[in-house]
Amino acid sequence: MTRLLPRSTRWRVALFAALASAVMLGLGSYWFVRSLYSGLDLAAVRVANEKVAAIAGLLEAGVSPTEVAGQLNYGGYQISLGKGKDSGCPERLDQGGTVVGKARVLGPGCVVGMPFPIDGIQSVTGTKGGKYFVQAQTPLDPIGLETVANAEQLLWGAVPAAALLIGAVAWFAVRRSLRAVGAIRAEVDGVRARDLGRRVPVPDSGDEITELAVTMNEMLARLDRSVQRQSQFTADASHELRTPLASMRTQLEVQLAHPDRLDWRRSCENAVLDVSRMETLTGDLLLLSKLDTDQPAGATRIALADLVTGHVAARLPRDGVEVRTEIHAGPVVQGHRGRLERVLRNLIDNAERHAAGRVAITLTEAGGQGVLAVRDDGPGIPAEHRERVFDRFVRLDDDRAREDDGGSGLGLAIAAEIARTHGGTLRVAESTSGACLELRLPLA
């Protein structure tokens, strides 16, 4: 299929600009010329009307048709009888109104005056009683006609020239704008997976091209962070999986090498623990991958008070740790019940591992959000590490973010991602003693 329009954006814009300007200028020029001609016509009509009015006034004042020429200093008029009878006016007047000889009777009565010029505006009236019929004509202003004709000829050449000029200006303007786009395209074309730190040049024009460049740089920054995060995540996950795999392999090799020296039951129990740890880690990694891609989950209305009381009542007590709940409001949120239960479980598990003897769970409402705070009376979290505790596989000096009892070390990271996918936040709040993790979710 043959393309009617060029592929180049510059040429398409220039073509459309030239055509549009040609149409608009052509219509404007046509209207302008017609307006000039209408002005000439109106001026001639006004003079013709004044002529017939003056002649009719003289006739009504008793002046005979042959005497009208002596009192008016212009020609281009005719006076005839209005009732078709011979009026006894044998004279014929020229355009100046002078008597030039005997005239024959024309039509319904005698005619006084000469034939009208070809080009002009006529005006007709009659005297009172209908005795006379007066016609007058005024030619169009020749100077005005010449001026309008010259203007019309000038516009015939000026309109196409102006359209071409506008098209050329549009071509150069688009070319200058697309020069920045070309620089952005060339820079993006050179970006590779290992070189996401590059950024496109941002022009200082402050227009849509600048906004495009800024958006491209923000996108590259997000991709850079995502790739770095995935690389680190893959390395950490490989390291975490390698430990139980190495333990299982060692036990199996020892058992095969010395089958009569080991307790097979004990070895199998240790292997089961390693498999359980790998299963938990694999499940956590799968959940994080779904959260990273924002895969949708079924959302329902959930009463956080019921969620807290039900989970606390169902969980097994931890030796030496007392869990207290304080429910001051009944916030209802929109979300996935299973995932929110996972957040609550991770927060309580983390608090119990580091508590000296008490964990407090408080539920309130503030600013259109449900606020769930989990406090422990443990050593607390240093201010410089309050953001890092939500990173994946992070290791602090006191190892707060890592689950020592066979966990995957992803509990707080998973809780933070679930909060994000529900439109909420999870942060370390200020606390006078121990640590306080605060979950905020928008109300349904």
TIMAR-796849 format. One record per residue (C-alpha): residue in one letter; z, y, x. Coordinates in steps of 0.25 Angstrom, whole numbers, padded with zeros to 4 digits, always signed. Example, Ala and Ser with C-alpha at 12.3 -4.5 7.8 and 13.67 -1.06 7.14 Angstrom:
<nodes>
a+0031-0018+0049/s+0029-0004+0055/
</nodes>
This chain:
<nodes>
m+0000+0000+0000/t-0004+0013+0006/r+0007+0024+0007/l+0003+0037+0001/l+0014+0044+0009/p+0017+0044+0024/r+0029+0036+0029/s+0034+0048+0037/t+0045+0055+0030/r+0041+0068+0037/w+0027+0067+0031/r+0032+0063+0018/v+0041+0075+0017/a+0031+0084+0022/l+0020+0079+0012/f+0030+0080+0000/a+0034+0094+0005/a+0020+0099+0006/l+0016+0093-0008/a+0028+0099-0015/s+0026+0113-0009/a+0011+0112-0012/v+0014+0109-0027/m+0025+0120-0028/l+0018+0131-0020/g+0005+0128-0028/l+0012+0129-0042/g+0019+0141-0037/s+0006+0148-0032/y-0001+0144-0045/w+0011+0150-0053/f+0010+0163-0044/v-0005+0165-0046/r-0004+0163-0061/s+0008+0173-0062/l-0001+0183-0054/y-0012+0181-0064/s-0003+0182-0076/g+0002+0195-0071/l-0012+0201-0070/d-0015+0196-0084/l-0002+0202-0089/a-0005+0216-0083/a-0019+0216-0089/v-0014+0212-0103/r-0004+0223-0102/v-0015+0233-0099/a-0024+0228-0110/n-0013+0228-0120/e-0011+0243-0116/k-0025+0246-0118/v-0027+0240-0132/a-0014+0247-0136/a-0019+0261-0131/i-0032+0259-0138/a-0026+0254-0151/g-0017+0266-0151/l-0028+0276-0149/l-0036+0270-0160/e-0024+0270-0170/a-0022+0285-0166/g-0036+0288-0172/v-0044+0288-0159/s-0058+0282-0161/p-0062+0271-0153/t-0073+0280-0146/e-0062+0290-0142/v-0052+0279-0136/a-0060+0279-0123/g-0058+0294-0121/q-0043+0292-0122/l-0041+0279-0114/n-0045+0278-0099/y-0048+0264-0099/g-0059+0254-0104/g-0059+0239-0107/y-0057+0240-0122/q-0064+0238-0135/i-0062+0244-0149/s-0068+0237-0161/l-0066+0238-0176/g-0056+0230-0182/k-0062+0228-0196/g-0077+0225-0193/k-0083+0239-0199/d-0092+0249-0192/s-0082+0259-0186/g-0093+0269-0182/c-0089+0268-0168/p-0103+0267-0161/e-0098+0270-0147/r-0096+0260-0136/l-0086+0263-0125/d-0086+0258-0111/q-0074+0252-0104/g-0069+0267-0102/g-0071+0270-0116/t-0083+0280-0115/v-0094+0280-0125/v-0106+0274-0120/g-0115+0273-0132/k-0117+0268-0146/a-0111+0254-0149/r-0115+0243-0158/v-0106+0237-0168/l-0100+0224-0163/g-0093+0215-0172/p-0084+0220-0182/g-0085+0235-0178/c-0090+0243-0166/v-0084+0241-0152/v-0080+0252-0143/g-0079+0248-0128/m-0085+0239-0118/p-0084+0224-0116/f-0072+0220-0108/p-0072+0215-0093/i-0073+0200-0091/d-0059+0199-0084/g-0047+0206-0091/i-0036+0205-0101/q-0039+0209-0116/s-0030+0214-0126/v-0033+0216-0141/t-0027+0224-0152/g-0030+0231-0165/t-0027+0245-0171/k-0018+0246-0183/g-0026+0243-0196/g-0035+0235-0188/k-0046+0246-0187/y-0049+0244-0172/f-0048+0232-0163/v-0045+0235-0148/q-0048+0226-0136/a-0044+0229-0122/q-0046+0222-0108/t-0039+0224-0095/p-0045+0217-0083/l-0036+0210-0073/d-0031+0218-0061/p-0042+0215-0050/i-0032+0218-0039/g-0022+0208-0045/l-0033+0198-0047/e-0037+0198-0033/t-0023+0198-0028/v-0020+0185-0036/a-0033+0179-0032/n-0029+0181-0017/a-0015+0176-0020/e-0021+0163-0026/q-0030+0161-0015/l-0019+0163-0005/l-0010+0153-0012/w-0021+0142-0012/g-0020+0142+0003/a-0005+0145+0005/v+0000+0134-0004/p-0006+0122+0004/a-0002+0129+0017/a+0012+0131+0012/a+0013+0117+0008/l+0008+0112+0021/l+0018+0121+0028/i+0030+0116+0020/g+0025+0101+0023/a+0025+0104+0038/v+0039+0111+0037/a+0044+0098+0030/w+0038+0089+0040/f+0044+0096+0052/a+0058+0097+0044/v+0058+0082+0041/r+0054+0079+0055/r+0065+0087+0061/s+0075+0080+0051/l+0070+0066+0054/r+0071+0069+0069/a+0086+0067+0068/v+0084+0055+0059/g+0075+0049+0070/a+0086+0051+0080/i+0096+0044+0071/r+0086+0032+0068/a+0083+0031+0083/e+0098+0031+0086/v+0101+0021+0075/d+0090+0012+0080/g+0096+0011+0093/v+0110+0006+0088/r+0113-0008+0090/a+0125-0017+0087/r+0131-0015+0101/d+0128+0000+0101/l+0134+0005+0088/g+0141+0016+0095/r+0129+0025+0095/r+0127+0036+0085/v+0115+0044+0079/p+0113+0058+0083/v+0119+0068+0072/p+0110+0080+0070/d+0116+0094+0067/s+0108+0097+0056/g+0119+0094+0046/d+0109+0088+0036/e+0107+0074+0030/i+0102+0069+0043/t+0115+0073+0050/e+0123+0066+0038/l+0114+0054+0041/a+0117+0054+0056/v+0132+0055+0053/t+0131+0043+0043/m+0124+0035+0053/n+0134+0038+0064/e+0145+0034+0054/m+0138+0021+0051/l+0136+0018+0065/a+0151+0020+0068/r+0155+0011+0056/l+0145+0000+0061/d+0151+0002+0075/r+0165+0000+0070/s+0161-0011+0062/v+0154-0019+0073/q+0166-0016+0083/r+0176-0021+0072/q+0168-0033+0069/s+0166-0036+0084/q+0181-0035+0086/f+0184-0043+0074/t+0175-0054+0078/a+0182-0054+0092/d+0196-0054+0086/a+0192-0065+0076/s+0186-0074+0087/h+0199-0072+0095/e+0208-0075+0083/l+0199-0088+0080/r+0199-0092+0094/t+0214-0094+0095/p+0216-0105+0084/l+0203-0111+0088/a+0207-0112+0103/s+0221-0118+0098/m+0214-0128+0089/r+0205-0132+0100/t+0216-0134+0110/q+0224-0142+0101/l+0212-0151+0098/e+0209-0153+0113/v+0223-0157+0116/q+0224-0166+0105/l+0211-0173+0109/a+0215-0173+0124/h+0229-0178+0121/p+0230-0185+0108/d+0242-0193+0111/r+0250-0181+0115/l+0249-0171+0104/d+0255-0170+0090/w+0242-0171+0081/r+0249-0166+0069/r+0255-0154+0076/s+0241-0151+0082/c+0235-0152+0068/e+0245-0142+0062/n+0242-0132+0073/a+0227-0134+0071/v+0229-0131+0056/l+0237-0119+0059/d+0225-0114+0068/v+0215-0117+0057/s+0224-0110+0047/r+0224-0098+0056/m+0209-0098+0058/e+0207-0100+0043/t+0216-0087+0040/l+0208-0079+0051/t+0195-0083+0045/g+0199-0080+0031/d+0204-0066+0036/l+0191-0064+0044/l+0183-0067+0031/l+0191-0058+0023/l+0189-0046+0033/s+0174-0049+0033/k+0174-0047+0018/l+0182-0035+0019/d+0174-0029+0030/t+0161-0031+0021/d+0168-0025+0009/q+0165-0038+0001/p+0169-0035-0014/a+0181-0043-0020/g+0185-0044-0034/a+0194-0033-0038/t+0204-0032-0049/r+0216-0024-0053/i+0228-0028-0045/a+0242-0023-0048/l+0248-0022-0034/a+0262-0024-0039/d+0258-0038-0044/l+0251-0041-0031/v+0263-0037-0023/t+0274-0044-0031/g+0266-0057-0033/h+0262-0058-0018/v+0277-0055-0013/a+0282-0065-0023/a+0272-0076-0019/r+0273-0075-0004/l+0283-0083+0004/p+0295-0075+0010/r+0295-0073+0025/d+0307-0077+0033/g+0316-0065+0035/v+0307-0055+0028/e+0310-0049+0015/v+0299-0043+0006/r+0302-0032-0004/t+0293-0026-0014/e+0294-0012-0020/i+0284-0009-0031/h+0284+0005-0036/a+0271+0005-0043/g+0261-0004-0049/p+0247+0000-0043/v+0235-0007-0048/v+0223-0008-0038/q+0209-0014-0039/g+0206-0025-0029/h+0205-0039-0025/r+0218-0046-0027/g+0217-0057-0016/r+0214-0046-0006/l+0225-0037-0010/e+0235-0049-0009/r+0230-0051+0005/v+0233-0037+0009/l+0247-0039+0003/r+0249-0052+0010/n+0244-0047+0023/l+0253-0034+0022/i+0266-0042+0019/d+0263-0053+0029/n+0261-0042+0040/a+0274-0035+0036/e+0282-0048+0035/r+0278-0052+0049/h+0283-0039+0055/a+0295-0037+0046/a+0309-0038+0051/g+0314-0042+0038/r+0308-0034+0026/v+0295-0031+0020/a+0294-0020+0009/i+0282-0020+0000/t+0280-0007-0008/l+0270-0004-0019/t+0268+0010-0025/e+0256+0020-0030/a+0252+0033-0023/g+0240+0041-0024/g+0232+0032-0033/q+0235+0020-0024/g+0243+0008-0024/v+0252+0008-0011/l+0257-0005-0006/a+0266-0004+0007/v+0272-0016+0015/r+0283-0012+0024/d+0290-0021+0035/d+0302-0018+0043/g+0296-0023+0056/p+0292-0015+0069/g+0282-0007+0062/i+0268-0003+0067/p+0266+0008+0078/a+0258+0020+0073/e+0247+0018+0083/h+0244+0004+0077/r+0244+0007+0063/e+0229+0007+0061/r+0227-0005+0071/v+0236-0015+0063/f+0224-0016+0053/d+0214-0019+0063/r+0209-0034+0064/f+0216-0043+0074/v+0224-0031+0079/r+0235-0034+0089/l+0247-0024+0090/d+0259-0026+0099/d+0268-0030+0088/d+0256-0038+0082/r+0259-0033+0068/a+0245-0035+0063/r+0244-0049+0068/e+0249-0061+0060/d+0257-0070+0069/d+0259-0081+0059/g+0245-0087+0060/g+0238-0074+0054/s+0224-0069+0057/g+0229-0055+0062/l+0220-0049+0051/g+0231-0046+0040/l+0232-0031+0040/a+0217-0029+0043/i+0213-0038+0031/a+0223-0030+0023/a+0217-0016+0027/e+0203-0021+0024/i+0207-0026+0010/a+0214-0012+0007/r+0201-0005+0012/t+0192-0013+0003/h+0201-0010-0009/g+0200+0005-0006/g+0214+0006+0000/t+0221+0007+0013/l+0231+0000+0022/r+0239+0007+0032/v+0252+0007+0040/a+0261+0017+0033/e+0273+0025+0039/s+0286+0017+0039/t+0300+0020+0044/s+0302+0005+0048/g+0292-0006+0050/a+0278-0005+0045/c+0272-0001+0032/l+0258-0006+0028/e+0253+0002+0016/l+0242-0002+0007/r+0235+0008-0003/l+0225+0004-0014/p+0219+0013-0024/l+0224+0010-0038/a+0214+0004-0048/
</nodes>
